[in-house]
Amino acid sequence: MPGATAVGITYNDGVLLAAEKRVSYGNFVVNKNTKKTFNVTDHVGAACAGMVADMQVLVRQVSALSKIRKLETRRNVEPNSVAKLMSVIMFERRYFPLLTQVVVGGVTTGKPEIYTLDPLGSVLPDRYAAVGTGAEMALGVMDAEFNENLDEEKATNLALKSIRSSIQRDSASGDGIDILIINKNGKSENSYPV
């Protein structure tokens, strides 16, 4: 299983999804500049750890199905609906699983929401989350410093600190950090050095 680190953090106005850029397979670094944060809909995004190709296929399917759902209902698709849709697709593929762990997050009518999914489609809601081989180190930092009243700047700093701590100890993670921020004003993406 390829290694990686991806995190999701809710803050007072939105959701932040972050992932490092390295793609590795065992001891081999396959690529040093891969984007592992994805726009699923206008108000929902995802970050992944594992096989990036599997995640790209999953995001394309869920994005297309979400557009159809939006046309049918004439409303934005909620983050929990996107997470459940991903879960169904991943569970249907359980005998030939999509080898990716996913953090889904977004903001629509309610509060910011984060969900984690494993390769078999289990959906776990949370206020912050980490997946991948560096998740233990990232969660240790987030457990100590997360609070319910973070603003965007503090959430960004927490995501950077948590991924940088995982990069220090996880050889499968590294080479920069991509951050996708989703709030009621829209989306923004930034890249940061390690």
N, C-alpha and C positions, 0 to 999 in steps of 0.2 A: 504494500500500500504506500503510495507516495505521501511524503510528509508535508506539513504546512502549518500555518497558524492564521486563524481568522477570528475576529471578535465582533460583537455587536453590543452597543450601549444605548440605552434610552436616556434622554435628558429632558429638561423641562419643556422644550419646544419641539423636539423631534427625535430622530434615530440616527445613529452613526454606525456604519458598517466599515470595517477595516480588514485588510489582509496584506501579508507580505508578498513579495513578487517572485520568489524562487520556486522553480519546479524541479523536484529531485525524485529520483527513483533509486532507493537504496543509497549507496555511496556516490552515485553519479548525479551531478547537477545538469539537468536537461536544458533549462533555460533560466536566465537571470532577470527577465523583464516581462513577466506574464501578469495580466490583469485578472484578479480573482474576485473583484467586486462587480456586480451586475445590476443594471436597471431592469426590473421585471415589468412594472407599470409606471405611470407618472408619480405614484405615491408609495410604491413598494420597491425595495431592493433586496439583494441577497449577496452574501459572501460565502466562499467555499474553501474547504480543505479536502485534498484528495485528487481524484482524476479531474482535471480541468475540462477535458473533452466531454465527460459525462455531464458535468455541470452546464456546459454550453448547450448541450442537447436538451437538458431539463428546462433551462431558462427559456429557450426558444418555444418549447411546447407550452409551458405555463403562460408565457407572455401572449401567445396566440389565443389560447383558451380564455385568458383574462379579457382580451379585447372583445371576443365574442360575447362573453358574459356581460361586459359593460354595454355593448350594443343592445342586448336583450333587456337588461334591467334599467338602462339609462342612468346608472349610478356608478361611482368609482368602486372598484373591487377592493374590499377590506383586506388588510394584511393577514388576518386569520384565515380568510377564504383562500388566499394565495398559498399559505402554508398548508392548508388541508388539501388543496389541489396537488401540490408537490408531493405530499404524503401519499395520496392515492396512487400517483404515477410510480413513485418509488416502491410502494408495496406491491403493485402489479408486476414489477420487475424483480421481485424478491428471489427468484430462482436464478436469474442472471442480473444481479443488482448493479445499479449505478453506484460506482465506488466513490461516493462523495459525501461529505458531511456538510450541512448547510446551516447558515444563520440567515433567517428571513426577518426583515423589519420594515416598518412603514408607519405612516400617519395618514389617516383620512378624517373621518368625523369624530372619532374618539381620541383617546390618549395614544401616545407612541407605544408601539408593540414590538416585541422581539420573540422569535420562536427558533428553536434549534431542531434539526431533523437529522437522524442517522441514516445510513444507507438503506435500511428497511422501512423507513417512513415514519418512525415514532416522532410525534410532535410534542415539544416541551416548551411552554411559555415561560418567559423570565424577564427581568428588568435589564440584565446584562448576561452575556454568554460568550464562550470561547469554544472553538472546535479545532481539531487537528493534533499533530504530534507535540506542538508547543502549548497546548491548552492548559496544562497544569501550571506552568509558569505564569501565563497570562492571567489565569483565574486567581492565582495567589495575589497578584498586584491589584486586580479589580476588587477582590473580596475586601482588601484592606482599605481601599480608597473610594469606592463607589458610595454615593449618597443620592437620595431622591431629588435633590435640588441642584443638580449640575446644570451649568449653562453650556453653550456650544463649545466655547474655548476650553473649559475644564474637561468636558467629555473628550474633545480631541486630544488634549494632553494626556488624559488617562489611557486612551486607546494607543497612542504612540508609546507611552511608557510600558504598557502591558505587552505589546508586540516586541518592543526592543528587549524586554527582559526574556522573552521566549527565544529570540534570535541569539542571545548570549549563550543559551544552553542547548538549543535544538539545532543540530547541523542541517536539518532539512528546511529550515526557515532562514530567510535573509534577503539581501539585495534591494531593500527599499520597501516602502509602505504606501499602499493606495487607500484613500479614505473616501467613502461615499456618504454624504450627509443628506438626509431627507427631512424636511420640515414643512409646515403649512405654506411657506413661501415658495417651495419648489425643491430642486435638487442641486447639489454642487459636488464636484469631485476635485481632489487634490492628491498630489504625490509628495512624499517626504523621503529624505535620505535616512539611512540607518544611523 
